[in-house]
Amino acid sequence: MVAKIGRGRSLFGALSYNMDKVTNNTAAVLAGQKIIESPDGSFTIPQIFNSFQAHLVANRKTEKPVVHISINPDPNDKINESDYKAIAKDYMEKMGYGQQPFIVFRHNDIERSHIHIVTVCVDEEGRKISDAFERRKSMAACRELEEKYTLKSAVEKRQNQTELIFKPVNYNAGDIKSQMAAVIRYLPKYYKYPTLGTYNALLSLFNITVEEVKGQYNGKARQGLVYFALNEKAEKASNPFKASLFGKSAGYNELQLHFNKSMEQLQNSPVRTTLKTTIEKSIQAATGEDDFKARLKSNGINTVLRRTADNRIYGITFIDHQSRSVWNGSQLGKTLSAGVFNDWWNNGIKPKIDLPPSSEKLATNTTHSVTQNKTTENQINPSLSNASNIISEIFGGLLPQTQGEDYEEEAFARQMKKKSKGLRR
């Protein structure tokens, strides 16, 4: 079980975030302590807000009196409503909020259910409740509650974690946002791609695409990105997701910086020559499109094509998982441009490749190096795509499991921080 604690100034913002989910039937009010409720047992924002007024009016000098806590059990823990109420009460007692008004919401908007608690950190006399060693106290409280309610240990899960995060999105499996985030959040940390097109080629391996959106706001030009999940036909299979839901690194400005940095790193990289030689060797040996792609895939290289409705190839991208770099064919040389492959596979004109003798050894060494780094088939998760298998061999279980995280919640937390910073200026 993991607890996340956020602090802010806006009680209305914290309550609205949770009550909006209640209105949309993705959350429910589970319990309240010292909270005003209607005769029929329902809750409204004004009533909940008024329940905290005495504390907020008495507040002496605490800048961020509002506390927003999320308590997240393991997805495999089956917790009933009664236990959730007891866990919330026990946790608040252990954190020093046992006498405070607080309200508990159960969220069901992502794959795992979890609870949110809204309270204030000032007592009725306006004195701040101590937050000294808060993180340490919270971790200790979680370990005690895991034992008391027979829940899975978050510490043991981190120590034994081997589940892979790079999985293609399955739009039928639900919780699409978390599936997408598990890929989008980590690709910029490990891969170099110099353009939006190469980024999209990499994302396509995981059934994701991104589009640029432009518009005007207050007379100023605005640019942003939206992401979509794709189905097995590479068609959009989800509503658009704003880049902000996946963190700063998924946004327009950060990606532009990543593109520029990748361009500089790839411009004079020795990988370029090695990759070009490997591809040209595959052209020489291949009998057609499928054979060519299979030969490259055996060397840890994916090929992504862009075709028009009448099957003309107008773009080709190569994704080298060993160097973790993404290249358009034209970047590697004229002999590897989209037009060359269109002539080969649509018009039957196979390109003539003349490799210098020294490149034979280079290509052989490249293949040998890739083979040494590959694991045996029975060590690879058979449920993953070929691209994901290659990535899983590179990263193993070193990356954190992100499935089931509430990225909307994290976006809300970032928004609250921004508002707090703005008020300090």
Secondary structure, 3 states (H helix, E strand, C coil): CEEEEEEECCHHHHHHHHHHHHHCCCEEEEEEECCCCCCCCCCCHHHHHHHCHHHHHHCCCCCCCEEEEEEECCCCCCCCHHHHHHHHHHHHHHCCCCCCCEEEEEECCCCCCEEEEEEECECCCCCECCCCCHHHHHHHHHHHHHHHCCCCCHHHHHHHCCCCCCCCCCCCCCCHHHHHHHHHCCHHHHCECCCHHHHHHHHHCCCEEEEEEEEEECCEEEEEEEEEEECCCCCECCCCEEHHHHCHHHCHHHHHHHHHHHHHHHHCCCHHHHHHHHHHHHHHHCCCHHHHHHHHHHCCEEEEEEECCCCCEEEEEEEECCCCEEEEHHHHCHHHCHHHHHHHHHHCCCCCCCCCHHHHHHHHHHHHHHHHHCCCHHHCCCCCCHHHHHHHHHHCCCCCCCCCCCHHHHHHHHHHHHHHHHHHC
